[in-house]
Amino acid sequence: MKKFKISILAVMAMTATFITGCSSDDDAPAPVNEEEVITTLTATLTPVGGGAAITLQSRDLDGDGPDAPVITVSGNLAASTTYNGAIVLLNETETPAENITLEVEEEDDEHQFFFTTTTSLNITTANLNLDGNGNPLGTTFDVTTGAASTGSYTITLRHEPTKPNTGLSDAGGETDISVTFPVTIQ
Amino acid sequence: MRTYLFMLLLCSSMVAQNETCNYALSGKIIDLHDNSVLPGATLIIAGLEKATTSDFDGKYTFSNLCEGTYTIQISHPNCEVKAYKVKVSGNLERNFKLEHHLEELNAITLSAEVFGNKTKTIFEQKITEKQLDRFSNSSLGDILNTMSGVSSLNTGNAVVKPIINGVHSSRIVVMNNGVRMEDQEWGAEHAPSIDVNTIGNITVIKGAGALKYSGDAVGGVIVTEASKIPVKDTIYGKTHVTAATNGRGGNITSTLTKSYKNGWYGSLQGSMKRFGDYESPDYILSNTGVFERSISARIGVNRFDYGVEAYYSFFKNEIGILRASHIGGASDQVRAINSGIPLIINDFTYEIDAPKQDVTHHLFKIRAFKNIKNLGKLTLQYDFQQNERLEFDIRRGDDANKASLDLALNSQTIRLDLDTNNTDLFNLKTGVMAQYQKNVADPSTGVRRLIPDYKRFNFGIYGVADFSITDNFLVEVGGRFDYFNIDAQKFYKSSFWEERNYDELFPEIVVDVFGNQILTNPKLNYSNVSATIGTRYTINDDYTLFANYSLASRAPNPSELFSEGLHHSASRIELGDLRFDSENAHKMSITLQKKGSTFGFSVNPYINFINDFMIIEPTEIRQTIRGNFQVWEYRQTNARLLGLDIDASLTFTKNLSFFHQFSLVKGYDRTLDLPLIDMPPVNTTNGLVYKNEELKNLRIELQSEYTFRQNEFPDNNFEAFIPETNTLELVDVSTPPDAYHLLHLHTNADFNIGKKTMLNVGVSISNLFDTNYRNYLNRLRYYADDLGRNISINLKISY
């Protein structure tokens, strides 16, 4: 019986702990800055023979929030012209914005950009830069335009694709970016 | 000992006085612990050579007694012998209480099982320790899945969440050894954090009637209890080793128990389970390994009218999630679904990489009870639980090995219960409880918190009474009140905050603004009333009818309130709603039970009307830089679930028997007049059992499991842009897989290998024909087939 009483006391002590546990400590939590989010893709196309560069940009500052990405194309491409393309990825939720391209280039064997078009659009994309194993990476590339036409130009970034591959259809991996730009060649 | 007692009894017995000798002494023999009756107890009146045994209902009668004082010695195979003095001066009714324990070593099961242990008017299903032995390397969900009306929501094969009568997650309460599990059960891919080897028996109550435990069990309550420990000087243990071909792993678990005649006891248990990649019939399911460890200890004293027990358990589980299920948006989902086989198949390995879950659960409780004369049994319990959940996704750069989700949930509960078990006619169970819970989400993950930091306080009070109107007719009435207060610190994206109009609805809860994130402090209160009313009518020795109505009231969980963002494991954006009220379920169920040695059955139809049912379903397609994602939003609607569960058994000969199970549930959204998503398809299990007690207790069971195709489902298909073809393609996330039929074979036998040592050997083959199938209730069904054939050997040594 004595042991029982002692136990009761122990439980009472627990209760006391429990009640003190309730006393609130109102420390406001710190916001989480999303480290991996890619908010902005900018592809800059610079004409080889000189002239104004054209930029294709997709910007989504709220990430997976309700606002849709804002897609801008700075102008029309000229017919029968070669452009040097370069992609910059940013995380603009952080200040200053973090350049994600560097991370992609660091893990170049685990990433690859793909460039696809609708058949109506006369564009070929070639000369993708290579990763350490000699497979395409595509943070820089060349775009050659043909005759005047319109259509869409899609840039896809896959994480952990099968390398080498013949294109998106057998690349596998996970889609990190998939952005479609309306493009006019005149 | 026994002789000594006898001597004592002889000395103290009185010589009968020769007056009127036509009095009768009658009553019942009752188990002190759970008030169940004890048949087969031997009663001897010392000095008179009069003896009798209690019948099936625990009743006994002595007739032709003279006036005087008698000493009655009562013995029962599983109890210590007890002696009582009784003064007879007329016809007398007197119940005796014995402290009864199942004999652990040889697992002799009690022949009379008393229903109405947890509730009295809802039919309950039980899984005994012996049945549990066959599942040493399974999860709790897998075990429950073998019962009618219970199915499971799976994420792969290691994350198995029970579904009772069509509902799951927060709608099911798991009482583990007297403690309500607080293990983030709200998530569809969060399995119960319990090692099945710590469980002595399981009771499933399909309804909210068990108000003692909670008022919000819209689906039901799962009660797991530790094995009873006998009050005698003994030491015993068991070791259980299992090895299985599928997953190329196994499980080892050991329990050692020491008890003393003075009531003190202690028990220690440990388990380890390790599996590599599981396999479907045609390929390896890459990254589906499991590594589970658990340890538990109990110490206590159990006396005739009081007792104290302290219990601690530690559970850690690392679970690999199928690599091919981690996808980056709708176009990937189309590829994964159309491929027919997982997009990533690697060589077999024991390594568990991302995506994976790593869950740790600590549970400590201390409990004391006292039987107070003329009042009943008073129990005081305190428990502390800590659940830490880490989830790892495929990440880039410096974050690659960092968890994407890191939640620590601490809960403390104190409860006081009174069970007045002193009369046969009226029995009252009542109690109060208070709980304090705190969730902390670690911000260092670099991913916005899926569940915010919050504190929750819960206070509950309940009372359940039952009245025996006649011997055959019992009525049960109960009520419960719960108060919840949630104080959260939630960051919203400002774009979402405004889109939802929260900026106009809740401007007062904004604490601070950080760039495009808003810190808010929602304080929410819920007052819930739940109730139950039911009857049990014993028609005759064979037939019993149970009828019950229960009202369950459930406050929204943190996921339903606060979700806001991309859920990687589901490849969808999930949105909760701050404006939700509690959901209320009205469930009516009837069970007709027939007991019998050759033919027995139970038929249980039910209907459950759930008002303000919180449901998550797709509402739109959201464009992100990663392509489009489906948005799933929680909303409240009125639902109706209608179902039928049947169990039956038929004994052909002494050795051969047949069993049958059937479960059907139909769920409708009454507001939209559409079927509810994720409703278990109709399924039936049938089996033949051969048992021969003379031949080493040989048992051979052939089991057939047939699952029909779910034909009633909402159409949530949507279109996704496919860059390789520049086309829009339909993403079929709705169509359920085909029906399937699986055969399983289980055999086991006992061998005595010493005076006190017994070896139980079992060989099981599940999915005997290596059938390819996909399960509608497996969230990874889009990406891979379910498990192929598995051969397992299991050895159990009791000593």
Contacts between the chains, C-beta under 8 A, distances in Angstrom:
chain1	res1	chain2	res2	distance
A	1	B	306	7.6
A	3	B	301	6.5
A	3	B	308	7.2
A	4	B	306	5.1
A	4	B	308	6.4
A	4	B	368	6.9
A	4	B	370	7.1
A	7	B	308	4.1
A	7	B	366	7.5
A	7	B	368	5.1
A	8	B	368	6.1
A	8	B	380	7.3
A	10	B	366	6.7
A	11	B	366	6.0
A	11	B	368	6.1
A	11	B	380	5.5
A	11	B	382	5.7
A	14	B	366	6.6
A	14	B	382	4.3
A	14	B	414	7.4
A	15	B	382	6.7
A	15	B	414	5.7
A	18	B	382	6.8
A	18	B	412	5.0
A	18	B	414	5.7
A	18	B	434	7.9
A	18	B	436	6.7
A	21	B	412	5.9
A	21	B	436	5.9
A	22	B	436	5.1
A	22	B	457	7.2
A	24	B	455	6.7
A	24	B	487	7.6
A	28	B	489	6.4
A	28	B	511	6.5
A	28	B	512	7.1
A	28	B	519	6.5
A	29	B	441	7.6
A	29	B	443	6.6
A	29	B	449	8.0
A	29	B	452	7.8
A	29	B	453	4.9
A	29	B	489	5.0
A	29	B	491	7.7
A	29	B	519	7.6
A	30	B	443	5.1
A	31	B	443	7.5
A	31	B	491	5.6
A	31	B	514	4.4
A	31	B	515	7.9
A	31	B	517	5.1
A	31	B	519	6.8
A	32	B	443	4.6
A	32	B	445	7.1
A	32	B	446	6.8
A	32	B	447	6.7
A	32	B	448	5.0
A	32	B	449	6.3
A	32	B	491	7.2
A	33	B	446	7.3
A	34	B	446	6.6
A	34	B	447	6.4
A	34	B	448	6.0
A	35	B	398	7.8
A	35	B	399	5.8
A	35	B	446	3.6
A	35	B	447	7.8
A	36	B	395	6.2
A	36	B	396	5.8
A	36	B	397	7.7
A	36	B	399	5.9
A	36	B	446	6.6
A	36	B	447	7.5
A	38	B	625	5.7
A	38	B	626	8.0
A	39	B	625	7.0
A	40	B	625	7.9
A	41	B	625	6.5
A	58	B	625	5.8
A	60	B	624	6.2
A	60	B	625	5.0
A	61	B	516	6.4
A	62	B	493	5.4
A	62	B	494	7.6
A	62	B	495	4.1
A	62	B	496	7.6
A	62	B	516	6.1
A	63	B	493	7.7
A	63	B	624	7.0
A	64	B	565	5.9
A	64	B	566	4.4
A	64	B	573	5.6
A	64	B	622	7.1
A	64	B	624	5.3
A	64	B	629	7.0
A	65	B	493	4.3
A	65	B	495	4.3
A	65	B	496	5.3
A	66	B	493	8.0
A	66	B	495	5.3
A	66	B	496	5.6
A	66	B	499	4.4
A	66	B	622	6.9
A	67	B	495	4.7
A	68	B	622	7.5
A	68	B	623	4.4
A	69	B	623	6.1
A	69	B	624	6.7
A	69	B	625	5.4
A	93	B	515	7.1
A	93	B	516	6.9
A	95	B	515	7.4
A	103	B	396	5.9
A	103	B	397	4.2
A	104	B	396	7.8
A	106	B	397	6.9
A	107	B	396	6.7
A	107	B	397	6.7
A	114	B	723	7.2
A	114	B	724	7.9
A	116	B	723	4.9
A	116	B	724	6.0
A	116	B	726	6.6
A	117	B	726	7.4
A	118	B	726	4.8
A	119	B	726	7.7
A	152	B	726	6.7
A	154	B	723	4.2
A	154	B	726	7.1
A	156	B	723	5.0
A	159	B	328	7.0
A	159	B	394	7.1
A	159	B	396	6.8
A	160	B	394	7.1
A	167	B	724	6.7
A	168	B	723	6.2
A	168	B	724	3.9
A	169	B	724	5.2
A	172	B	335	7.9
A	172	B	343	5.4
A	172	B	344	7.2
A	174	B	326	6.6
A	174	B	327	5.8
A	174	B	328	3.6
A	174	B	332	5.9
A	174	B	394	6.8
A	175	B	327	7.8
A	175	B	328	3.9
A	175	B	329	4.9
A	175	B	331	5.9
A	175	B	332	5.1
A	175	B	626	5.7
A	175	B	627	5.6
A	176	B	328	6.1
A	176	B	396	7.9
A	176	B	626	6.2
A	177	B	625	5.5
A	177	B	626	6.1
A	178	B	329	6.6
A	178	B	331	6.2
A	178	B	625	7.7
A	178	B	626	6.1
A	178	B	627	3.7
A	178	B	721	7.4
A	178	B	723	5.8
A	179	B	625	6.2
A	180	B	721	6.8
A	180	B	723	7.2
